């Protein structure tokens, strides 16, 4: 059961880091009047 708890904590922390990072990036991205899609290539 401990392994499941570690996996759950890792997923929870990963989501928090992702949310924090997106908040930081939001100030850098240009704003537009039209809806846009921004893609982040995390493999390069």
Helices and strands as residue ranges (DSSP letters): H 2-26
